[in-house]
Amino acid sequence: MSGFMSSSTAITICKADSAAGLALDALRVHAFTPDIDADGRRLGWVALGDPLDTDGFELAAVDGRYSGFSFRLDTRKASGAVIRLQLAEAVREERVSGKKVGSKRKKELKEAITAKLTARAEFVPSIIDCIWDAEKRRLLVGSASAKAVQPVLDLFKTTFGIDAAPITPAGDMPRLFAAILRGEGYPCEGYTLHPMGSASLAASEQAEEKAAVAVQNSLNAVAQALEEGMAIQKLHLVATSDADPDRQLEFTLDAGLAVSGLKLPKAEKGTEDDATFLVNVDACTAVADMVETLASA
């Protein structure tokens, strides 16, 4: 499982319109409950690292600058195979009885079957970690999926009255990726960025269609693809600290500024959760600083 208390995480970096601190009581007011909302979901805040803790929120108050907590969303989804089978059976039964079954009727049958099966399905939970950085007015959300991040931002607004939105690049990120690939090292926020051998590339007309070609572990192959007119849409990077060459941060960044595969420090056995949290926050914050700088390059 990925997340801010695990070995790796994704990050969407969101900027807020307020630097206010977060009230712990507000998390409790909007904590996860088994109540089902109008969209058939169960959702709310839980403690970071514990999807069953809806009251403690210890890591939300461990540091004056940072707060850690998680968003839990439980949804039901019917099996597509079962829907198709039951739809075929329903269509056959209606035709046997002499009814005509056109596309409109098929749609009605499918909607009814889907609703019935969904209501009977078990809830499946998903957890997305969050870090609020009051100093930087920044919310780090542990997902690279815009669709998954939006419900988090909606509840964050409802809970704290703070609008937060994902940052967007000011310039041409594929061009910047190419400059990083071709350079001897790209200085950024006290680190030097170097490309690893993995990237996703697409022709300019394909970029919006997400028709990307993946290249694994070969900088030469990525460079050759650039020569052939492809553009880098996602690049695997390693950042080496200028002050401490032994400190490295490895992650993948896409052209929309979503981070994935950030490797977090391995916690020593017996380390308390608050210590692990602060170490991992340091790594996530360093990467967020770099990405914000790259976004404005």
C-alpha positions in Angstrom: 0.0 0.0 0.0 1.3 3.4 -0.9 1.0 6.6 1.1 2.8 9.0 3.3 3.6 6.4 6.0 4.7 3.7 3.6 7.7 3.0 1.4 6.5 5.1 -1.6 3.8 7.6 -2.5 2.2 9.6 -5.2 1.6 13.4 -4.6 -0.6 16.0 -6.1 0.6 19.4 -4.9 -2.3 21.8 -4.2 -2.0 25.5 -3.3 -4.5 27.0 -0.9 -6.1 30.5 -0.5 -5.4 30.6 3.2 -2.5 29.9 5.5 -4.8 29.1 8.4 -4.0 26.3 10.8 -6.4 23.3 10.8 -8.7 22.8 13.8 -8.5 19.3 15.0 -12.2 19.4 16.1 -13.2 20.1 12.5 -11.6 16.8 11.4 -13.7 15.0 14.0 -16.8 16.8 12.9 -16.3 15.6 9.3 -14.7 12.2 10.3 -15.7 9.1 8.4 -19.1 7.6 9.3 -21.0 4.6 8.0 -23.7 6.9 6.8 -24.4 6.7 3.1 -24.6 10.0 1.1 -26.9 10.9 -1.8 -24.4 9.4 -4.2 -24.3 6.0 -2.4 -20.9 6.6 -0.9 -19.5 6.7 2.7 -16.7 9.2 3.2 -14.8 11.3 5.7 -11.5 11.9 7.5 -9.6 9.2 9.3 -6.2 9.3 11.1 -3.1 9.0 8.9 -2.1 5.4 8.8 -5.3 4.1 10.5 -8.5 3.9 8.4 -10.4 2.9 11.6 -9.4 5.9 13.7 -12.0 8.6 13.4 -11.2 10.4 16.6 -7.5 10.4 17.6 -5.9 12.1 14.6 -2.6 12.1 16.5 -0.5 13.0 13.4 -2.7 16.0 12.7 -1.2 17.8 15.7 2.3 16.4 16.0 4.0 19.5 14.5 3.1 23.2 14.5 3.6 23.4 10.7 2.4 20.1 9.4 -0.8 18.2 9.8 -1.3 14.6 8.6 -4.6 12.9 8.1 -6.3 10.7 5.5 -9.5 10.8 3.4 -11.5 7.5 3.3 -14.0 6.9 0.6 -16.1 3.7 0.5 -17.9 3.0 -2.8 -19.9 0.1 -4.2 -19.4 -1.2 -7.7 -21.3 -4.0 -9.4 -19.5 -6.6 -11.4 -19.4 -5.8 -15.1 -19.5 -9.5 -16.0 -22.6 -10.0 -13.9 -24.4 -7.0 -15.3 -23.7 -8.2 -18.9 -25.0 -11.7 -18.0 -28.2 -10.5 -16.3 -28.8 -8.0 -19.1 -28.6 -10.8 -21.7 -31.0 -12.9 -19.7 -33.5 -10.0 -19.3 -33.4 -9.2 -23.0 -33.9 -12.9 -23.9 -36.9 -13.2 -21.5 -38.6 -10.1 -22.9 -38.1 -11.3 -26.5 -39.4 -14.8 -25.7 -42.5 -13.1 -24.3 -43.0 -11.3 -27.6 -41.7 -7.9 -26.7 -39.5 -5.8 -29.0 -36.2 -4.8 -27.2 -34.6 -1.8 -28.8 -31.6 0.2 -27.6 -33.7 2.4 -25.4 -35.2 -0.6 -23.6 -31.8 -2.2 -23.3 -30.5 0.9 -21.6 -33.4 0.9 -19.2 -32.8 -2.7 -18.3 -29.1 -2.2 -17.8 -29.7 0.8 -15.5 -32.2 -1.2 -13.4 -29.9 -4.2 -13.2 -26.9 -2.0 -12.3 -28.8 -0.2 -9.6 -30.0 -3.5 -8.1 -26.6 -5.2 -8.1 -24.8 -2.0 -6.8 -27.2 -1.8 -3.8 -26.3 -5.4 -2.9 -22.5 -5.0 -3.4 -20.0 -4.7 -0.6 -18.5 -1.3 0.1 -14.8 -1.1 -1.1 -12.7 1.4 0.8 -10.0 3.6 -0.6 -7.6 5.7 1.4 -5.8 8.9 0.3 -3.3 10.5 2.6 -3.0 14.2 3.1 -0.3 16.6 4.5 -1.2 20.2 5.2 1.7 22.6 5.2 0.5 25.8 6.9 3.8 27.7 6.2 3.6 27.1 2.5 -0.2 27.2 2.2 0.1 23.8 0.5 -1.9 20.6 0.7 -0.1 17.4 -0.5 -2.6 14.8 -1.5 -1.3 11.2 -1.8 -2.6 10.4 -5.3 -1.7 11.2 -8.9 -5.3 10.9 -10.1 -7.2 14.1 -10.6 -10.5 12.2 -10.4 -9.4 10.8 -7.0 -8.1 14.1 -5.7 -11.2 16.2 -6.3 -13.4 14.6 -3.6 -10.5 15.2 -1.1 -10.4 18.9 -2.0 -14.2 19.1 -1.8 -14.3 17.8 1.7 -11.2 19.9 2.7 -13.2 23.0 1.6 -16.3 21.8 3.5 -14.2 21.0 6.7 -11.9 24.0 6.9 -13.4 26.6 4.6 -10.1 26.6 2.6 -10.0 26.4 -1.2 -7.1 24.3 -2.5 -6.4 23.5 -6.2 -3.6 21.5 -7.9 -0.8 23.6 -9.2 -0.3 23.8 -13.0 2.8 24.4 -15.1 3.5 27.9 -16.3 5.7 26.7 -19.1 6.3 23.8 -21.5 7.1 20.8 -19.2 8.0 18.4 -22.1 10.6 20.9 -23.2 11.9 21.2 -19.7 12.1 17.4 -19.4 14.1 17.4 -22.6 16.5 20.0 -21.2 17.0 17.9 -18.0 17.6 14.8 -20.1 20.2 16.5 -22.2 22.0 18.4 -19.5 24.7 17.4 -17.0 22.4 18.0 -14.0 19.6 20.5 -13.4 20.0 22.6 -10.2 16.7 23.0 -8.3 16.1 24.0 -4.6 19.4 22.8 -3.2 19.3 19.6 -5.2 20.6 18.5 -8.6 18.1 16.6 -10.8 19.3 13.8 -13.1 17.1 11.7 -15.4 16.8 8.0 -14.9 16.2 5.7 -17.9 12.5 5.6 -17.7 10.0 7.9 -19.5 6.7 8.1 -21.2 6.8 9.9 -24.6 4.2 10.9 -27.1 4.0 12.9 -30.4 2.5 16.4 -29.8 -0.7 15.5 -31.5 -1.0 12.4 -29.3 -0.3 14.0 -26.0 -3.9 15.0 -25.2 -5.0 11.5 -26.1 -2.6 10.0 -23.7 -1.2 7.7 -26.4 2.2 7.5 -24.8 5.1 5.1 -25.4 6.9 3.9 -22.3 10.7 3.5 -22.3 12.3 1.6 -19.5 15.9 1.9 -18.2 17.4 3.4 -21.3 18.4 7.1 -21.6 19.7 6.5 -25.1 16.3 5.2 -26.2 14.6 8.3 -24.7 17.1 10.6 -26.4 16.6 8.8 -29.7 12.8 9.2 -29.3 13.3 13.0 -28.8 15.3 13.1 -32.0 12.4 11.4 -33.8 10.0 14.2 -32.7 8.5 12.6 -29.6 8.0 14.6 -26.4 8.5 13.5 -22.9 5.2 13.4 -21.0 6.6 11.7 -17.8 10.2 11.4 -16.6 11.8 9.4 -13.8 14.2 11.6 -11.8 16.7 11.3 -9.0 17.5 14.4 -7.0 20.8 14.5 -5.2 21.2 17.0 -2.3 24.0 19.5 -3.0 24.8 19.6 0.8 24.7 15.9 1.3 25.4 13.7 -1.7 24.2 10.7 0.2 20.7 12.1 0.4 18.8 11.3 -2.8 15.1 11.5 -3.6 13.8 9.3 -6.5 10.4 10.0 -8.1 8.6 10.3 -11.4 7.0 13.6 -12.6 4.5 14.0 -15.3 3.8 17.0 -17.5 0.8 17.9 -15.4 3.0 18.0 -12.3 1.7 14.9 -10.6 4.4 13.0 -8.7 4.4 9.2 -8.5 6.7 6.6 -7.1 8.4 8.9 -4.6 10.6 6.6 -2.5 10.4 7.4 1.1 13.1 6.7 3.7 12.9 3.2 5.3 11.9 3.6 8.9 14.1 1.8 11.4 12.3 -1.0 13.4 10.6 0.4 16.5 10.5 4.0 15.2 7.5 5.9 16.6 4.9 7.0 14.1 5.4 10.7 14.7 9.1 10.4 14.0 8.4 8.5 10.8 5.8 11.1 9.8 8.3 14.0 10.2 11.0 12.2 8.2 8.6 11.4 5.4 7.1 14.9 5.4 10.6 16.3 5.0 11.1 14.2 1.8 7.7 15.1 0.5 8.2 18.8 1.2 11.5 18.8 -0.6 10.0 17.2 -3.7 7.0 19.6 -3.6 9.5 22.6 -3.4 11.3 21.3 -6.5 8.1 20.6 -8.4 6.8 24.1 -7.7 10.1 25.6 -8.9 10.0 23.5 -12.1 6.4 24.5 -12.6 7.4 28.2 -12.9 10.5 27.5 -15.0 
